[in-house]
Every structure is written in C-alpha cells, then in structure tokens.
Amino acid sequence: MDDKVSENIILDSKRMFEHACAFCDCAKFCEVESSNIEYRMRSHTVSGIVNSAFACEIFIKTLLVFHGRTIMDIKGHELKLLWEKFKKEDYETSVYVEKGICEWFRTEDENLFDRLIGEASNAFEYWRYIYEKQEGTINMNFLLGFRYRLREVCCKKLFGKSWNEYKSIE
C-alpha cells in the first residue's frame, strides 16, 4: 500500500483488540490443546510462539492507537520499540504491566522485563522462519504472561472492564 494512502487510514482500536484476542486464542490453543491437533508436530510450538508474539504486538498497537497514534506511527514488529513508544504515551500503565510481569515471575529483579522484552522483541519475524535457522531460544512464559497482561490492560482502557467482565458480556 502506498504510504500516502495508508497515512489517511483511521484505525479502530476495538477492532484491533478483537484481532489480537484471536491470535491470543490461537497461541493458547497451540500451548494447551495439543491433544486436539490431529497431527501434532514440534512446529505447533513454533506456531504458538508466533501467534503469541503477534498478539502482543497487536495489543501494544491497540494501546498506541487508543492514545492517538496513526498507522505510520505503529509500523513494525519489534515489541521493544513498540513498547518504548507506548511507554512515552502512558508511563503509568506501562509500569503496571512491567510490575505485573515481575509478579508473574515472582521476582524483584527490576531489569527482568527489559531483558525479556529485548529477547522476545523480534520473535514474530524470527520464529516464523525458524526452519531457516539452526536454533532459537525464547522465554515462552514471558510471551504468555505479557499477552494476558496486555489483553487485560486493553480491556480496561477500551471498555472500562476487566477481561473476565468483558468476556462474560460478549
């Protein structure tokens, strides 16, 4: 798409949220419903990582659009760069998320979030093509915790409800 044309596109944060939730659900399915996949392969783990990373990306972009960012502002897949943009928009919420991740890991290490998001920053692109590489490592628990915390924050911002309240209404 031409950049001039895409500059004028108005993004709908609620629609973006639903899109992110779909990828979140797919990631969860790959993680916990493996017995329901007819031909289970290691690549389903990779599919879970890719879907999880993409869900995180879209949740962050949803929050950026909620704060008035345009399509040109949210380009790219790198979680760390997107997170830095969001942190400038809503520092209080970003600290809430980062502390939530530390609670998720039951640690007081203040650098944990920065280290883990740095390691996972390029997960969407890297893991999609893992078959071209000799190896890859990633903290899947970080992606899982991060996507759930982001989903919760998006619900609060967009709908004024927790995830449990939101899903019981839908």
N, C-alpha and C positions, 0 to 999 in steps of 0.2 A: 504494500500500500504506500502511496506517495505520502511523504511526511507532511506536506501542505494539507492534504485531505485528512490525515489522521489527527492533526492538531485540532481540528474542529469537532471531533467525536466527543460526545458527552458520555461519560461512563456512569453507570448505575451501580452504586456500592452494594445495594441489596442483591442485585443480580450477580455481582461478583462474589458476594458471600455465598450464595447458593451454589455457584460453580466450585468454589473452594471446598464447600462441605461435601460435594460429590467426590472430589479427589480424596478428601479425608476418609470418606466411607470406603473407597476402593483400597486405600492403603491399609485400613483396618481389616478389610476382608482378606487381603494377602497375608496379613500377620496372624490372624486368629481363626480363620475359616479354611485353613489349608486342606482339611479332610473333605471339604465340599468342592474342591477343584479337581476335576476328573483326572487330569494328568499332571500331578504335582511335580514341579521341577524347581531347581535352585533359582531359576530365573524369576519365580514368583516373589522371592525375597527381593530381588532387584526391582521388580515392578512395585513392590511395597515401598521401597526407598524412593523411587522416582515419584510415585503418587504422593507420598508424604511430603517430600521436598516441594513439589509443585503446589500442594495445598498450603503449605507455609508461605510460599511466595505470593499466592493469590490472596491469602488472608492479610498479609502485610500491605499489598497493593490496595486492598479494600479499605484498610485504615487510612492509607495515604489519600485515596480518592475522597473518603469521608472528610478529610481535612482540606479538601480543595485542590489537591494535586491533579494535574492533567495527564493525559495518556503519554505525552512526551516526557513528563517527569518520572514516570514509573517504568520506563523501559528497562529491560534486562532481567536476568535470572538470579543474580548474585544476592543471596539472602543478607549477607553482611552489609552490602552497600544499600540495599533497600531498608534494612533495619536502621542504619545510620540516618537515612532521610526521615524515617518515621520518628526517630528519637528527637530530631530537631523540631518536629511538628507537635509532639505530645510526650514530653520528657517524663511526666508523672506516670503515664500508662506504661511507657517503656520500662521504667524502673520496676513497676508492679510485675510485669511479665518476667523480667530478668530475675527478680527475687523469687518468683514462683518456680522458675527453673531450678534455682538453688534449693528450694524446698523439695522439689520433685526428686532431686539427687541427694537430699539430706546432707547438704554440705554448707559450710560457711565460707568456702573459697569464693571470694568476690570476683575472681578472674575466670571462673568456670564458664559463665555464659559467653563471654568474649572468645574464649578459647574454642568452645563447642560450635558457636555460630561461624567462626572462622574456618573450622574444619569441615563444616557442612555447607558452607556458602555456595559452592559450585556443584552441589550434589545432583541437582536436576540435570544439568548438562553432562557431568562426568559419568553418572551411573546409567544414563540412557545408552551410553556407548561402552559399557564396561567390557563387553566382549572383544573390544579392540585393545584392551589393556591387560597387563599381566596380573594385576591385583587392584584391590581397593579396600579401604577401611573407612568405616563411618560409625558413629555412635547412634544407633537406631533409636535408643531410648530418648536421646535429645530430640530427634525429629518428632517422635510420638508426643512427648511432653510439650514441645513447642507448638505443635499444630493444635493440640487441645487447648492450651492456654490462649493461643491466638483466636481460636473459634469462640472461646468464652468472652474475650475482650471485644471481639466484633459484635457479638450478641448484645453486650452491654451498651456499646456505642450506637449501634444501628437501631436497636429495638427497645433498649432500656430494660432488658430481661436477661436472666442467666440462660445458658444453653438448655438446661432442663426445663425451664419455664417456656422457652421458645419452642422446643420440640414437642411439648405437650399440647400446644395450641395448634400447631401445623397439622 
